[in-house]
Amino acid sequence: MQNKEQFIKQLRNGLIVSCQALPHEPLYGADIMARMATAAWQGGAVGIRANGEADIRAIRQTVTLPIIGIDKDGDVGVYITPTFDHARRVVEAGADIVALDATKRARPDGSKVAELIERIHTDLDRLVMADISTLEEALAAEAAGADFVAPTLAGYTPYSRQLTGPDFELLRTMVTSVKIPVIAEGRIMTPDDAWMALAYGALSVVVGGAITRPQLITARFVERLRDPQS
């Protein structure tokens, strides 16, 4: 198994940039995501979160930062690294840590979270980051053997609290309730949001669209200018 303490030291109090683009987005493409990762590294990021074999492989060839790898399959239900085969492809592409959906929802192949985590540990020799949406799921992920846990899916499951911004209350209770490191992720839009996440005790902070999706950044400026008195 990889040295967990080494990764904790590398990631502590730092920014992990999620370099992802969907097929319909203007920055889609492995070469572009590799350049985005390079820009994040130059800006001081301590890690990268990336999706899919092509992007992970291109980023691995470009930067030496730790890569948290995922493999999205679809866009509904459990689609973030849903099976062992997805995890295997992520690792073969060069990911250091495998992130996966660890919610209580049924997995497409009928496997259990604990089974998947165990196979990633034993067969792939990689650490696991569990993406969850509730405190109950965070505790279950810890019990299942996850090495890191993140509220990535808070607000994205129908039974979790629906907020427009980060769920800092969930983050706070996670930090005080689990013994494994908590990585803050999910709708973190500003440097103040990121600072607040660390203040609540997160090991590190993942930021995606607020950095890597210029069309969304532009839209926020446009929306604000349409109502300058708000």
C-alpha positions, -999 to +999 in steps of 0.1 A: +000+000+000+012+035-008+024+057+021-007+074+033+012+097+056+032+110+027+001+120+008-014+136+039+018+157+043+017+167+006-019+177+006-022+193+040-037+229+040-033+230+002-054+234-029-063+205-052-076+217-086-102+195-103-092+196-140-123+183-158-143+192-189-173+175-204-175+166-241-198+195-249-175+221-232-150+243-250-120+230-230-127+193-235-096+173-244-068+155-227-041+179-240-061+209-227-066+193-193-029+186-191-022+223-197-048+232-171-030+210-146+003+227-155-013+261-148-027+248-115+008+235-105+024+269-115-002+286-093+007+265-063-018+236-063-007+206-043-027+180-062-050+174-092-084+157-095-089+143-130-115+122-148-109+094-173-079+075-187-070+100-214-069+130-191-052+113-163-025+098-185-019+132-202-017+150-168+006+123-154+030+130-182+029+167-175+030+172-137+044+153-108+016+164-084-005+137-067-035+128-089-068+119-075-084+099-103-120+092-111-137+076-141-172+089-147-197+066-165-229+084-173-244+113-154-271+098-131-270+075-101-236+061-091-214+072-120-182+083-103-158+053-105-188+029-101-170-005-105-136-021-100-129-020-138-133+018-137-109+020-108-084-003-125-084+020-156-078+050-134-048+034-118-033+022-150-035+057-164-014+070-135-037+080-106-022+080-071-055+080-053-088+066-065-119+086-057-153+069-059-190+074-051-195+060-016-231+070-012-257+045+000-272+042-035-270+009-053-240+004-076-246-006-112-229-039-108-244-047-075-211-045-056-207-029-021-185+000-013-164-020+012-158-047-014-146-021-040-123-004-015-108-037-004-101-046-040-085-013-048-063-016-017-052-052-024-053-056-062-043-021-072-023-009-042-039+025-041-055+047-015-092+055-017-111+088-014-148+083-007-172+109-022-203+111+001-234+133+006-243+128+043-226+122+076-241+087+077-223+079+045-190+094+058-191+071+088-200+042+066-171+050+042-147+051+071-159+017+084-156+004+049-119+012+048-117+045+029-085+065+034-100+099+028-135+112+027-151+142+010-186+158+009-183+160-029-219+147-034-237+168-008-267+183-025-263+159-054-283+131-039-321+136-034-319+129+003-290+152+011-293+188+021-298+210-009-277+242-008-264+266-034-230+268-017-207+245+003-223+225+031-200+237+058-222+222+085-217+188+071-180+194+067-177+205+103-196+174+116-175+151+094-142+165+108-154+159+144-170+125+137-145+105+116-109+097+122-097+096+086-087+129+068-116+150+054-110+167+021-134+196+014-151+195-020-184+206-035-194+241-047-164+259-033-164+290-053-142+316-037-109+318-018-129+327+013-149+294+009-116+275+007-102+293+037-133+285+057-131+248+048-096+247+063-108+266+093-133+239+099-105+213+099-104+200+063-070+184+053-072+202+020-096+218-005-107+207-040-119+235-063-131+228-098-154+249-119-145+282-101-110+277-116-112+255-146-145+263-163-142+298-178-177+297-193-191+294-158-168+320-144-179+344-172-215+336-165-212+346-129-197+380-139-224+385-165-252+377-140-238+401-114-235+429-140-271+425-150-282+434-114-255+458-102-276+469-072-280+435-056 
